[in-house]
Each structure stands twice: as C-alpha cells, then as structure tokens.
Amino acid sequence: MNRRLVDRLRAAQAFLQQWGVVVAFAILFAVSTAKQGFDFFNAENFRALLNSNAPVGILAVGMTLVIISGGIDLSVGSMVVLAAALGVTSMNALIDGSTSELNAVLIGGAVTVLCGVGAGSINGVLIVFGRIAPFIATLGGLAAFRSMSLAVADAGEIRSQSATLFCALGRGGIPLPGLENAAGKPLTLSYSTVIFFALAAIAQWMLSRARFGRHLIAVGANETAACYAGLPIAWVRFRVYAIMGLCAGIAALVQSSRMNSVSTAQLGLGSELDAIAAVVIGGTTLRGGFGRVWGTVIGVLILGMITNILTISGVSPYWQGAVKGGVIVLAVLVQRGSRDSM
C-alpha cells in the first residue's frame, strides 16, 4: 500500500473521530425526512423529539464526565427511580400533613435531587475509598437502588397528590414566539429540554475552561501521571460520581413530574444503556481522557431519531435495544480504528 493512500486513510479516520457524529446526524436527518416527508421539519415534531429524550440527555451529560474520568456508572436508571420514589413519597406525606402544596412540591423536589446526589456519592465512596472497580460498584448499585425503590412502594406505583404544581414542571415550558402547535396554541419549549441544554452548556464549559475539567481529563488519560503531578485524584473521582448522582436526581424530578407518578418497576429501566450509547456515539472514548459534551447532545438526538425511524418503519420495540447495542459496538469500533491508526 503506497504512502499517499495510507495518509488518506489516516486523514479519513481522524475526520470520522472528530466529526463522525455530525455526519451520522446528517445521514439520519436525511433518512427521517425521507420517511416522514416535510412533516419532519415541523417545529412541533422537533419539540416532541427533544422533550421525549431530555431525561436521557440529562443522564448522558453526567455519564460523559464519568466516562472521561475513566469510569462507568451502570446504576443511573436505578438511581432515577429511587430518587423519584423517595421524593414523591416525601411530597405526599407533607401534603397529607396539611403542608401547603407549594412547599410540599419544593421540599419533595429537593429531596429527589438530594437523594440522587446521595446515591451517586455512595458510588463514589465505594470506588474511591473502597477501591472497588467502577463496573462492580455501580453494578451493585443497579440492583440495590431499584430494590430499595420497590420496597418503598411494594413494587407498585406512587401517585402524586399534588393537583397542579408538580406536574407543571414536567408538562410546562417556555412559549416560543411566533410558533403554534396543530391546535393553534403557542408552542412551548419544555422545562426539561431547557434544563438539558443548560446542564450540557455548563458541563462543556467545565471541560473546556474550569480547573476541575482539566483535572478530570488528566486523571482519565493517565492516572499515574496525574498522581505524580500532584492532582487530587480521589477528590476528582468522588466528585464526578456525585455530579452523576445530581444529574440522576434532576432526571428523576423531570420524569416523575411529567407523569405525576412513579412506576417503581419501569421508571429508569434501561436508561444506563441509552446514556452510555449517547456518550459513545458522541465521540467520548470509553478508555477515558477524551470527550465532548456537545457530541453527547448530538448523540442523544441520533438515538431519538433512530427510535423514531424504527417506529415509523414498523419495527417491533423489542428489537430497539438490539439496534442500540449494535450502534454502541459500531461507535467503539470506529474509535478503536482511529486510535490504532495514530
């Protein structure tokens, strides 16, 4: 093989590593347009796509930071359901105790988020101080956190007793000027979508500009070198799992408020697969030390479009997990090919 051809192949692989997620998004966008026609360009359709995938996107933002650090978190779906179950249970108890609905919703929401942070911190303690591999520690959390949520509700559903305020967070939004839905009402950008983009912007800034982001990348790239450089490795690793818990708590609040209830058997089920898939599709390497949150955001949209295309094509929902698994494997193969060529 001549030198010029080798250089071209390396350039193509480097391009795919940097911009492959954008190319994949463009291809899927074209396929979706071909399947749905100009209806796909409808603002209401984009709003629905973002709204339905915002909770996974919130989890994927936290998962991006975890994977960049060289770790993994398999317990995010179980953290979501546990935080939501405890939060809604607390809110209902306050309402039954004659606390005003507003105060009950505020306290219940705070409990939800704090429970997520607490669960993430437990993972961090086990990994940092217990010296348990992240895969094993979070695999234990996957089983334990969901089991605890099932015990809270006797494996049933917890319905919110808030009449209007709680569900307003999940179903409300910010009106978009000049846009209307099919019923002629103002089109809104849901609060969950706003939260997703806000968290993504903060996380991208953290990676690009903040000291913690630089430390995070250094630890993920080479922990030994980071140790010799005097970086606080234990604090960095603990903090990233606490942030993952924070994202899980926020996702729990968004999802439980949208449904105004918590299904302890179904809420968050499989969310860890979707979050990891979005991160890997977005170009973050599973070896750690490299990643970009903006790529994860596009990865979330790609997963949403894949689900949309499969549904329109009449593919059974039971096969959608297989497709997502295949996408993860393909993305990892592309990443490995790019690294091997360097």
Buried (B, 14 or more C-beta within 10 A) or exposed (E): EEEEEEEEEEEEBEEBBEEBBEEBBEEBBEBBEEBBEEEBEBBBBBBBBBBBBBBBBBBBBBBBBBBBBBBBBBBBBBBBBBBBBBBBBBBBBBBEEEBEBEEBBBBBBBBBBBBBBBBBBBBBBBBBEEEBEBEEBBBBBBEBBBBBBBEBBEEEBBEBBBEEBBBBBBBEBEEEEEBEBEEEEEBBBBBBBBBBBEBBBEBBEBBEEEEBBBBBBBBBBBBEEBEEEEBBBEEBBBBBBBBBBBBBBBBBBBBBBBBBBBBBEEBBBEBBBBBBBBBBBBBBBBBBBBBBBBBBBBBBBBBBBBBBBBEEEEBEEEEBEEBBEEBBEEBBEBBEEBEEBE
